[in-house]
Amino acid sequence: MLNIRKTILFAGIVLFLIAGAIAVFTLLSSGSEGEESLLQKILPSQLPQEKVLRADGALSFRPEGETIEIGTADGSVRTKNFYPEKVELDESGGFVFYRDEKYFIAYDTLLSGFWIAIIGGSFDETRKEAEVRLLELLEISQKDACRLDVVLGIQYDSANPLSGRGFPLSFCAVLVR
C-alpha cells in the first residue's frame, strides 16, 4: 500500500514538473500579433536555433547578413560575414575559410577563435601576409583584431624551434602562448 502511494506521489510530481515546463515555454514563446516573443528576444538573432552537422561534414546553417558579431571578453566585434556557403567542420568544430600555399586561416565555432597556420615560407614574412589577409577578410581594424581570440602557429616540425608554440598577432601584445 505504501509503495503504491509513493508511486502515485512520484508520478504526480513528474506530471506537475512537465506541466510547469510547458507553461513556462508557452509564456516565453507567445507574443501578441506582430510582436516578438520573449524567447525570440533572448535568443541570438543572427544564428538559427540549432546547429546540425550533416553527414557530409557541413553545418546546416550559415549566419545571414553581410556582417556578424563575434563575442569577446571585451564585448562584441562586428566583422564581415566570412562563413563560406558550405561550412565544412573539422574534428574540433572549426573550418578553414582561407587557404593558400603559405598559410591557412580557420575559425573555431565552439571557442569563437581564429587559428592562422603557417605551412610554408619565412615565418616573419608569412605571418605579416596572413595578418593583413585576416584584416581584409574580416574588414576590421588592428584594434578590433586584437580584441578577437587569434592564435598564430606553424605546422608541427621537430626541427623547428617555433613548432608547437602559439603566437598573438604581431601588432597586438607580445605574449607567447
Sine and cosine of phi, psi and omega as CSV:
sin_phi,cos_phi,sin_psi,cos_psi,sin_omega,cos_omega
0.00,0.00,-0.65,0.76,-0.01,-1.00
-0.92,0.39,-0.61,0.79,0.01,-1.00
-0.92,0.40,-0.59,0.81,0.02,-1.00
-0.92,0.40,-0.65,0.76,0.03,-1.00
-0.90,0.44,-0.67,0.74,0.03,-1.00
-0.89,0.46,-0.66,0.75,0.00,-1.00
-0.90,0.43,-0.70,0.71,0.01,-1.00
-0.90,0.43,-0.67,0.74,0.03,-1.00
-0.88,0.47,-0.71,0.70,0.01,-1.00
-0.88,0.47,-0.71,0.70,0.01,-1.00
-0.89,0.46,-0.64,0.77,0.03,-1.00
-0.89,0.46,-0.67,0.74,0.02,-1.00
-0.90,0.44,-0.70,0.72,0.00,-1.00
-0.88,0.47,-0.72,0.70,0.02,-1.00
-0.89,0.46,-0.63,0.77,0.04,-1.00
-0.88,0.47,-0.69,0.73,0.01,-1.00
-0.91,0.41,-0.64,0.77,0.03,-1.00
-0.91,0.42,-0.70,0.71,0.02,-1.00
-0.88,0.47,-0.64,0.77,0.04,-1.00
-0.90,0.44,-0.67,0.74,0.01,-1.00
-0.90,0.43,-0.65,0.76,0.03,-1.00
-0.90,0.43,-0.66,0.75,0.00,-1.00
-0.90,0.44,-0.69,0.72,0.01,-1.00
-0.89,0.45,-0.71,0.70,0.01,-1.00
-0.88,0.48,-0.68,0.74,0.01,-1.00
-0.88,0.47,-0.68,0.73,0.02,-1.00
-0.90,0.44,-0.67,0.75,-0.03,-1.00
-0.94,0.33,-0.56,0.83,-0.11,-0.99
-1.00,-0.09,-0.07,1.00,0.00,-1.00
-0.98,-0.18,0.73,-0.69,0.07,-1.00
-0.68,-0.73,0.36,-0.93,0.03,-1.00
-0.92,0.38,0.25,-0.97,-0.07,-1.00
-0.84,0.54,0.78,-0.63,0.01,-1.00
0.98,0.17,0.04,1.00,-0.03,-1.00
-0.89,-0.46,0.63,-0.78,0.03,-1.00
-0.92,0.40,0.59,-0.81,0.10,-1.00
-0.98,0.20,0.25,-0.97,0.03,-1.00
-0.87,0.49,-0.62,0.79,0.01,-1.00
-0.89,0.46,-0.66,0.75,0.02,-1.00
-0.91,0.40,-0.54,0.84,0.03,-1.00
-0.94,0.33,-0.53,0.85,-0.04,-1.00
-0.98,0.22,-0.67,0.74,-0.07,-1.00
-0.96,0.27,0.55,-0.84,0.03,-1.00
-0.87,0.49,0.64,-0.77,-0.08,-1.00
-1.00,0.09,-0.40,0.91,-0.10,-1.00
-0.99,0.13,-0.46,0.89,-0.03,-1.00
-0.97,-0.26,0.57,-0.82,0.09,-1.00
-0.91,0.42,0.17,-0.99,-0.06,-1.00
-0.91,0.41,-0.50,0.86,-0.08,-1.00
-0.78,-0.63,0.55,-0.84,0.17,-0.98
-0.94,-0.33,0.88,-0.47,-0.06,-1.00
-0.87,-0.49,0.81,-0.58,0.04,-1.00
-1.00,0.07,0.86,-0.51,0.01,-1.00
-0.99,0.15,0.21,-0.98,-0.02,-1.00
-0.89,0.46,-0.46,0.89,-0.02,-1.00
-1.00,0.10,0.13,0.99,0.07,-1.00
1.00,0.06,0.12,0.99,-0.03,-1.00
-0.97,-0.23,0.54,-0.84,0.09,-1.00
-0.97,0.25,0.53,-0.85,-0.01,-1.00
-1.00,0.01,0.27,0.96,0.04,-1.00
-0.68,-0.73,0.37,-0.93,0.15,-0.99
-0.56,-0.83,0.80,-0.59,0.02,-1.00
-0.83,0.56,0.69,-0.72,-0.03,-1.00
-1.00,0.03,0.37,-0.93,0.04,-1.00
0.99,-0.16,0.25,-0.97,-0.03,-1.00
-0.98,0.19,-0.40,0.92,0.02,-1.00
-0.80,-0.61,0.39,-0.92,0.09,-1.00
-0.70,-0.71,0.32,-0.95,0.06,-1.00
-0.93,-0.36,0.72,-0.69,0.04,-1.00
-0.92,-0.39,0.84,-0.54,0.00,-1.00
-0.95,0.30,0.66,-0.75,0.05,-1.00
-0.72,-0.69,0.10,-1.00,0.06,-1.00
-0.90,0.43,-0.40,0.92,-0.01,-1.00
-0.98,-0.22,0.41,0.91,-0.06,-1.00
0.97,-0.22,-0.25,-0.97,-0.05,-1.00
-0.99,-0.13,0.49,-0.87,0.09,-1.00
-0.88,-0.47,0.82,-0.58,0.03,-1.00
-1.00,0.04,0.80,-0.60,0.01,-1.00
-0.80,-0.60,0.25,-0.97,0.17,-0.99
-0.90,0.43,0.56,-0.83,0.04,-1.00
-0.94,0.34,0.95,-0.30,-0.07,-1.00
-0.99,-0.12,0.00,1.00,0.00,-1.00
-0.92,0.40,0.77,-0.64,0.08,-1.00
-0.95,0.30,0.24,-0.97,0.02,-1.00
-0.85,0.53,-0.67,0.74,0.03,-1.00
-0.91,-0.41,0.93,-0.36,-0.05,-1.00
-1.00,-0.01,0.91,-0.41,0.00,-1.00
-0.97,-0.23,0.92,-0.38,-0.03,-1.00
-0.99,0.13,0.57,-0.82,0.18,-0.98
-1.00,0.00,-0.08,-1.00,-0.07,-1.00
-0.91,0.42,-0.30,0.95,-0.03,-1.00
-0.98,-0.18,0.10,1.00,0.02,-1.00
1.00,-0.01,0.26,0.96,0.00,-1.00
-0.93,-0.37,0.16,-0.99,0.06,-1.00
-0.55,-0.84,0.53,-0.85,0.04,-1.00
-1.00,0.05,0.78,-0.62,0.04,-1.00
-0.89,-0.45,-0.04,1.00,0.14,-0.99
-0.48,-0.88,0.67,-0.75,0.02,-1.00
-0.50,-0.86,0.68,-0.74,0.22,-0.98
-0.65,-0.76,-0.20,-0.98,-0.10,-0.99
-0.96,0.29,-0.27,0.96,-0.05,-1.00
-0.96,-0.29,-0.39,0.92,-0.04,-1.00
-0.30,-0.95,0.28,-0.96,0.18,-0.98
-0.69,-0.72,0.40,-0.92,-0.01,-1.00
-0.85,-0.53,0.80,-0.60,-0.03,-1.00
-0.82,-0.57,0.33,-0.94,0.03,-1.00
-0.80,-0.60,0.76,-0.65,0.04,-1.00
-1.00,-0.08,0.94,-0.35,-0.06,-1.00
-0.94,0.34,-0.41,0.91,-0.01,-1.00
-0.98,0.17,-0.60,0.80,-0.05,-1.00
-0.97,-0.22,-0.08,1.00,-0.06,-1.00
0.81,0.58,0.71,0.71,-0.01,-1.00
-0.78,-0.63,0.36,-0.93,-0.01,-1.00
-0.95,-0.32,0.54,-0.84,0.04,-1.00
-0.77,-0.64,0.83,-0.55,0.09,-1.00
-0.94,-0.33,0.89,-0.46,-0.02,-1.00
-0.95,-0.32,0.86,-0.51,0.04,-1.00
-1.00,0.05,0.83,-0.56,-0.06,-1.00
-0.87,-0.50,0.04,1.00,0.03,-1.00
-0.13,-0.99,0.27,-0.96,0.03,-1.00
0.99,0.16,0.03,-1.00,0.03,-1.00
-0.93,0.36,0.68,-0.74,-0.05,-1.00
-0.84,0.54,-0.80,0.59,-0.08,-1.00
-0.90,0.44,-0.69,0.72,-0.03,-1.00
-0.92,0.38,-0.73,0.69,-0.02,-1.00
-0.93,0.38,-0.58,0.82,0.04,-1.00
-0.85,0.52,-0.74,0.67,-0.01,-1.00
-0.89,0.45,-0.68,0.74,0.04,-1.00
-0.86,0.51,-0.73,0.69,-0.04,-1.00
-0.91,0.41,-0.62,0.78,0.02,-1.00
-0.90,0.43,-0.68,0.73,0.03,-1.00
-0.89,0.45,-0.67,0.74,-0.01,-1.00
-0.90,0.43,-0.63,0.77,0.04,-1.00
-0.87,0.50,-0.73,0.69,0.03,-1.00
-0.87,0.50,-0.66,0.75,0.01,-1.00
-0.92,0.40,-0.71,0.70,-0.04,-1.00
-0.90,0.44,-0.64,0.77,-0.03,-1.00
-1.00,0.04,-0.24,0.97,-0.06,-1.00
0.81,0.58,0.82,0.57,0.01,-1.00
-0.76,-0.65,0.24,-0.97,0.04,-1.00
-1.00,0.07,0.21,-0.98,0.08,-1.00
-0.87,0.48,-0.63,0.78,0.00,-1.00
-0.87,0.50,-0.72,0.69,0.03,-1.00
-0.92,0.39,-0.61,0.80,0.02,-1.00
-0.88,0.48,-0.59,0.81,0.00,-1.00
-0.94,0.35,-0.34,0.94,0.06,-1.00
-0.99,0.17,-0.35,0.94,0.01,-1.00
-0.99,0.16,0.34,-0.94,0.10,-1.00
-1.00,0.05,0.98,-0.19,-0.02,-1.00
-0.80,-0.60,0.80,-0.60,0.06,-1.00
-0.85,-0.52,0.71,-0.71,0.00,-1.00
-0.90,-0.44,0.69,-0.72,0.01,-1.00
-0.40,-0.91,-0.03,-1.00,0.03,-1.00
-0.86,-0.51,0.34,-0.94,0.06,-1.00
-0.88,0.47,0.46,-0.89,-0.04,-1.00
-0.89,0.45,0.75,-0.66,0.06,-1.00
-0.46,-0.89,0.91,-0.41,-0.08,-1.00
-0.89,0.46,-0.37,0.93,-0.02,-1.00
-1.00,0.07,-0.19,0.98,-0.06,-1.00
-0.98,-0.18,0.86,-0.52,-0.02,-1.00
-0.92,0.39,-0.30,0.95,0.03,-1.00
-1.00,0.08,-0.20,0.98,-0.05,-1.00
-0.91,0.42,0.66,-0.75,0.03,-1.00
0.99,0.10,0.01,1.00,0.02,-1.00
-0.95,-0.30,0.53,-0.85,0.06,-1.00
-0.95,-0.32,0.68,-0.74,-0.04,-1.00
-0.85,-0.53,0.55,-0.84,0.10,-0.99
-0.98,0.21,0.09,-1.00,0.13,-0.99
-0.88,0.47,0.60,-0.80,-0.12,-0.99
-0.89,0.45,-0.45,0.89,-0.03,-1.00
-1.00,-0.02,0.05,1.00,0.06,-1.00
-0.97,-0.23,-0.26,-0.97,0.01,-1.00
-0.81,0.59,0.47,-0.88,-0.11,-0.99
-1.00,-0.10,0.33,0.94,0.01,-1.00
-0.96,0.29,0.66,-0.75,0.06,-1.00
-0.98,-0.20,0.76,-0.65,-0.01,-1.00
-1.00,0.06,0.00,0.00,0.00,0.00
